[in-house]
């Protein structure tokens, strides 16, 4: 079990780390909203196939669907839109580094919402170090107001990671205690997001998308791998390790994202990006320590 979850953790880091590359390529022919449309629709189709192969049942509890609608908004629709818009103004590697702040935001939210994840001196020091890294990442130009669209894009990425942080904790508190199969949870949350984007089709269809082989392949990978299978793996990890430790997958995503951007897109990180990334990851490591297995929560024991 531990080896299987560990393998999914690594696969999730690779899938989410490379997603910033796929978004950057897709934006060459699609608008940000069209990228999110394709990502969620293809992700839902991939998970539909998983549901069929595993013969998993679709949950019918309206209350659960309502809870997963919240998760879908916070873990799919809103952050996907923010990251896709931001990458019009940022390198894919920079977006992946800013995504690494997810555990810091998860820790801050978890300290308020989860009784077993309160802040202590070590975690507080880690938070402060990590957020110092965020300031370094934004850089002197952004802090003095000279960053323009770049600063707004960086703030959009941070807004997306804040959504992730709330979503991780919400999953742990209101969904994980129900003991539902991870594939069913992932299918419902991604399908809800896909339905939202399908309803928005008349408003996002223009300008007409331009598709070529790289854009099409990027969208397929972004949807089926980085969204479909990745959200299945994510739910498995949250159930096994807990909300805060699961979000530590972003230890590895900036390494994958920056490497992919440099090798495949010719991106060159600015001086402050490696330094900021080191501070962010050092803060995460100080705040989290070694990921620990979460204690099992009985079905029906959730709060709220």
C-alpha positions in Angstrom: 0.0 0.0 0.0 2.7 2.5 1.0 4.7 1.7 -2.2 1.6 2.2 -4.4 0.7 5.5 -2.8 4.4 6.6 -3.1 4.4 5.7 -6.8 1.2 7.7 -7.3 2.8 10.6 -5.4 5.7 10.7 -7.9 3.4 10.2 -10.9 1.2 13.1 -9.7 4.2 15.4 -9.3 5.2 14.6 -12.9 1.7 15.0 -14.2 1.0 18.3 -12.5 4.6 19.6 -13.1 4.3 19.1 -16.8 0.8 20.6 -17.0 2.3 24.1 -17.1 4.2 23.1 -20.2 1.0 21.7 -21.8 -0.9 24.9 -20.9 1.8 27.1 -22.5 1.7 25.1 -25.7 -2.1 25.0 -25.8 -2.3 28.8 -25.4 -0.7 29.2 -28.8 -4.0 28.3 -30.4 -6.6 28.5 -27.6 -7.9 31.1 -25.2 -7.4 30.5 -21.5 -11.1 29.5 -21.1 -10.9 27.2 -24.1 -7.9 25.5 -22.5 -9.9 24.9 -19.3 -12.9 23.7 -21.3 -10.7 21.1 -23.1 -8.9 20.1 -19.9 -12.0 19.4 -17.9 -14.0 17.7 -20.7 -11.1 15.4 -21.6 -10.4 14.8 -17.9 -14.0 13.8 -17.3 -14.0 11.4 -20.3 -10.8 9.8 -19.0 -12.3 9.3 -15.6 -15.5 8.0 -17.2 -13.3 5.3 -18.7 -11.7 4.5 -15.4 -15.2 4.3 -13.7 -16.3 1.8 -16.4 -13.1 -0.4 -16.1 -13.3 -0.5 -12.3 -17.1 -0.8 -12.3 -17.3 2.0 -9.8 -20.7 3.5 -8.8 -21.6 7.1 -9.2 -22.6 8.6 -5.8 -26.3 9.5 -5.7 -26.3 11.5 -2.4 -27.3 15.1 -3.3 -25.5 16.4 -0.3 -22.3 14.8 -1.5 -22.7 16.3 -4.9 -23.1 19.7 -3.3 -19.9 19.2 -1.3 -18.0 18.0 -4.4 -19.4 21.0 -6.3 -17.4 23.2 -3.8 -14.3 21.0 -4.4 -14.8 21.2 -8.2 -14.9 25.0 -8.1 -11.8 25.3 -5.8 -9.7 22.5 -7.2 -10.6 22.7 -10.9 -12.6 25.5 -12.4 -11.2 28.6 -10.7 -7.5 27.7 -10.4 -7.4 26.3 -13.9 -8.8 29.6 -15.3 -6.3 31.6 -13.2 -3.3 29.6 -14.2 -4.3 29.6 -17.9 -4.7 33.3 -17.9 -1.5 33.9 -16.0 0.6 31.8 -18.4 -0.1 34.4 -21.1 2.3 36.6 -19.2 4.6 34.2 -17.4 6.9 31.4 -18.3 5.6 27.9 -17.6 8.5 27.4 -15.2 7.6 30.5 -13.2 4.0 29.3 -12.9 5.1 25.9 -11.7 7.3 27.5 -9.0 4.4 29.7 -7.8 2.3 26.6 -7.7 4.7 25.2 -5.1 3.2 27.6 -2.6 0.2 25.3 -2.3 1.4 23.5 0.9 2.0 26.8 2.6 -1.6 27.9 1.9 -2.9 24.5 2.8 -1.0 24.7 6.1 -2.4 28.1 6.9 -6.0 27.0 6.2 -5.5 23.6 7.9 -4.2 25.4 11.1 -7.6 27.1 11.3 -9.9 24.3 10.1 -8.2 21.0 11.3 -7.6 20.3 14.9 -4.7 17.9 14.2 -2.8 20.4 12.0 -2.3 23.4 14.3 0.6 25.7 14.0 3.6 25.3 16.3 6.9 27.2 16.3 8.5 25.0 13.6 5.5 25.3 11.2 5.3 29.1 11.8 8.9 29.5 10.9 8.4 27.4 7.8 5.4 29.6 6.8 7.4 32.8 7.2 10.4 31.4 5.2 8.1 30.2 2.5 6.3 33.5 2.1 9.7 35.3 2.1 10.4 33.1 -0.9 7.2 34.3 -2.6 8.3 37.9 -2.2 11.6 37.0 -3.8 9.8 35.3 -6.7 7.7 38.3 -7.4 10.9 40.3 -7.5 11.7 44.0 -7.0 9.9 45.1 -10.1 6.6 43.5 -9.1 6.8 44.9 -5.5 7.3 48.4 -6.8 4.4 48.3 -9.2 6.5 48.1 -12.3 5.5 44.5 -13.1 2.2 45.4 -14.9 0.5 42.3 -16.3 3.3 40.1 -15.0 2.5 41.1 -11.4 -1.2 40.5 -11.9 -0.3 37.1 -13.4 1.9 36.2 -10.4 -1.0 37.2 -8.1 -3.4 35.1 -10.2 -1.1 32.1 -9.6 -1.1 32.7 -5.9 -4.9 33.0 -6.0 -5.0 29.6 -7.7 -2.8 28.0 -5.0 -5.0 29.6 -2.3 -7.9 27.8 -3.9 -6.0 24.5 -3.8 -5.1 25.0 -0.2 -8.8 25.5 0.8 -9.8 22.5 -1.4 -7.3 20.1 0.2 -8.5 21.0 3.6 -12.2 20.9 2.6 -11.6 17.4 1.1 -10.0 16.2 4.3 -12.7 17.6 6.5 -15.9 17.0 4.6 -15.3 14.3 2.0 -12.5 12.0 3.1 -14.3 10.9 6.3 -17.1 9.5 4.2 -14.8 6.7 3.1 -15.8 7.0 -0.6 -13.7 5.4 -3.4 -11.2 7.9 -4.7 -12.2 7.2 -8.3 -15.8 8.2 -7.6 -14.8 11.4 -5.8 -12.4 12.4 -8.7 -15.0 11.5 -11.3 -17.8 13.7 -9.8 -15.6 16.7 -9.1 -14.0 16.8 -12.6 -17.4 16.0 -14.2 -19.0 18.9 -12.4 -16.3 21.2 -13.6 -16.7 19.9 -17.2 -20.4 20.5 -17.0 -19.8 24.1 -15.9 -17.5 24.7 -18.9 -19.9 23.0 -21.3 -22.6 25.4 -20.1 -20.2 28.3 -20.8 -19.5 27.1 -24.4 -21.5 29.9 -26.1 -19.5 32.6 -24.4 -16.1 31.1 -24.9 -16.3 29.7 -28.4 -14.9 32.8 -30.0 -12.3 33.3 -31.3 -12.3 30.0 -33.0 -9.6 27.7 -31.6 -6.7 26.8 -33.8 -5.5 23.2 -33.4 -2.3 21.6 -34.7 -0.5 18.4 -33.6 1.5 20.0 -30.6 -1.6 21.8 -29.3 -3.9 18.7 -29.7 -1.4 16.4 -28.0 -0.8 19.0 -25.2 -4.6 19.2 -24.6 -5.0 15.4 -24.5 -2.1 15.1 -22.0 -3.4 18.0 -20.0 -6.9 16.5 -19.8 -6.4 12.8 -19.6 -3.2 12.7 -17.6 -2.8 16.0 -15.6 -6.5 16.3 -14.8 -8.2 12.9 -15.2 -5.8 10.4 -13.7 -4.0 13.0 -11.6 -7.1 13.8 -9.6 -7.7 10.1 -9.0 -4.1 9.8 -7.7 -4.6 13.0 -5.6 -7.7 11.7 -3.8 -5.9 8.4 -3.1 -3.0 10.3 -1.5 -5.3 12.6 0.5 -7.0 9.6 1.9 -3.8 7.8 2.8 -1.6 10.7 4.0 -3.9 13.6 4.9 -4.5 17.0 3.4 -1.3 18.9 4.3 1.0 16.0 3.4 -0.8 15.3 0.1 -0.3 19.0 -0.9 3.5 18.5 -0.5 3.5 16.9 -3.9 4.5 20.4 -4.9 8.0 19.7 -3.6 8.6 18.1 -7.0 6.3 19.9 -9.4 8.5 23.0 -9.8 11.5 20.8 -10.6 9.5 19.1 -13.3 7.9 22.4 -14.5 11.2 24.3 -14.7 13.1 21.5 -16.4 10.3 21.0 -19.0 10.2 24.7 -19.7 14.0 24.9 -20.2 14.4 21.8 -22.3 11.3 22.0 -24.5 10.4 25.7 -24.6 13.9 27.3 -24.3 12.8 29.3 -21.1 15.6 30.8 -19.0 14.8 31.4 -15.3 15.6 34.8 -13.9 18.0 35.1 -11.0 15.3 35.5 -8.4 13.4 32.4 -9.5 15.8 29.7 -8.2 16.4 31.7 -5.0 12.7 32.1 -4.4 12.0 28.5 -5.2 14.7 27.4 -2.7 13.1 29.5 0.1 9.6 28.3 -0.7 10.7 24.6 -0.7 12.8 25.2 2.5 9.8 26.7 4.1 7.6 23.8 3.1 10.2 21.3 4.4 10.5 23.1 7.7 6.7 23.4 8.1 5.9 19.8 7.1 8.9 17.7 8.0 8.7 14.1 6.7 5.2 13.2 5.3 3.4 11.1 7.7 0.5 8.7 7.3 -2.8 10.2 8.4 -4.7 8.3 11.0 -7.8 6.6 9.6 -11.1 8.5 10.1 -14.2 6.4 10.7 -17.0 6.8 8.2 -19.5 9.5 9.3 -17.0 11.0 11.7 -16.5 14.2 9.7 -17.4 17.5 11.2 -19.9 20.0 9.6 
